[in-house]
Amino acid sequence: MDAIDRRIIGHLQRDARLTYADVGAAVGLAASSVHDRVRKLERAGVIRGYRAEVQLDRVGWPITAFVSLALRASSPTDIPGRVAELPMVESCYSVAGERSYVLVVRAPSTRALEELLDALRGKLEVVTSSTVVLSVPFEHRAVVPTS
């Protein structure tokens, strides 16, 4: 991967709907060259996919929380697999420190979040710590530079 690939990735992170011609104009390549590079980046697993970003509060899911899980001796060993089955869990991170995992949870209500926390504590025998998001100044920033 070279500097041009990084620039292509940066542009696609900002707007995955750009045409190859648009990206090519921004990085100084023909659309066909951008297409070839993007396909190679996809095959290499650098670009994992494309998705629509949804304003979750507008579709009835206004609550975002970060839920940390501390394991107990009685906790199951397959925590990521079990939390992956819970529809409100968007992401699961294995972390260093006092907690073993941090989950990004999206919920339709505080009651639903509370029920999820109760389920985590009961079924997985973990200790939870939660932080509810009040506002989002930004998220999903492109971290690969375009220049």
N, C-alpha and C positions, 0 to 999 in steps of 0.2 A: 504494500500500500504506500502510495507516494503522496506528496502535497496536494496534487490535483484530486486524488481520491478523497482526501480529507475535506477539501473544499466542496466537492460534490455532496458528500455526506452532510456537511453543515447546511447546505442549501436545502437538501431533502428533509433534514430535521426541522427546519423552520416551516417548510411547506412541501409535503410529500406529493401534492397535486401539481407541482411544476412540471411542465413538459420537458422532454429531453432538450428541445431547442432552447427553452428558457435557461435551463441549467448550463447548457453549452455556451450560451452568450455570456453568462456570468463568469464562467471559468476559462473561456477561450478555446473551446473545442466544438467540433461538429456534433450535431445531435446523435449521429450514429456512433460516434466515439463515446459519448456519455452513456448511451444505451449499453454498449459493450462493457464499459467499466461498471455500471450498475449491476448488470447480470453477473459479472465476476464477483462483485462484493456480496451479492445475494448468495451465490454458490459457496462462497467462503464462510458464510454465516455472519459476516459483518453487519449486513442489513438483514434483520430478522423478519421484517414484515412492515405492513402499512396499516394504519387504523384511523378511524374517525375519532376526534376528540369531542366528547359529549359534555355539555354543560349540565352536570348531574342534578343540580337543584331544579333545573327546568323540566326534568323528567321524573321528579318526585323523590330524589335521593339527595337531600340537602346536607346531610351530616357526614363529615369526614373525621376520622379519629385515627390516631396512632396508638396501637395497643402493644405493649411490651409483655412478653411471656417469660416468666422465670420457672424453670422446671423443678419438680420435686423428685425424690427418689422413686415415687410411685407413678410418675408421668410416663406415658408411652414413648417409645423411641421413634415413632414415625409421625411426629408433629406436622412437618410440612405437608405430607400426604393427607392428613386428616383435616387441616385447615383449608386445603385446596378444595375440599368438598363443600365448604361453606360459601354460599353465593355472595355474601357481603364482604368477603376478604378479597381485596384487589391484588395485594402483593404480600409476600412473606420474605423477610430478610433474616438470615442467620447472622448474628452479631456477636462481637466480643464484649465482655464486661459482665455486669451482674445479671443481665437478662440474656436469654439464649436466642430469642426471636423478636422481631418487631414486625407487626402487621399493619398494613394500610387498609382500613375498613371504611366502606361507604355504606351508609344506612339511610333508610327512608324516615326514621324518627329516632328520638332519644330512647324511646321504649324498645324499639327493635335493637338498638345498640346494647341496651341493658340486657336484653334476652340473649344476645350473642355472647356477652361477657359471662353471664351465668352459665351458658352452655360450655364455654371454654374452660371455666373453672371446674365445672362438674364433670364433664365427660373426659377432659384431658388432664385433669388434676394438676393444673398450673396456677401460678399466682399471676394476676394481671395488674398492669398499671396502664392507665389510659390518659391520653391528651386529646381533647376535642378541639378541632380547628375552628377558629372564629372567623378568619378571612384568609384569602389566598392572594397575596401581592403578586406572585408569579409561581408557575410550576411548569415542568416539561420544557425548560429552556434547552436550546441547542448548546451542547458543550464542545462540539468540534468546530473550530473556527473556519470561516469561509475565506479568510484572506491570509 
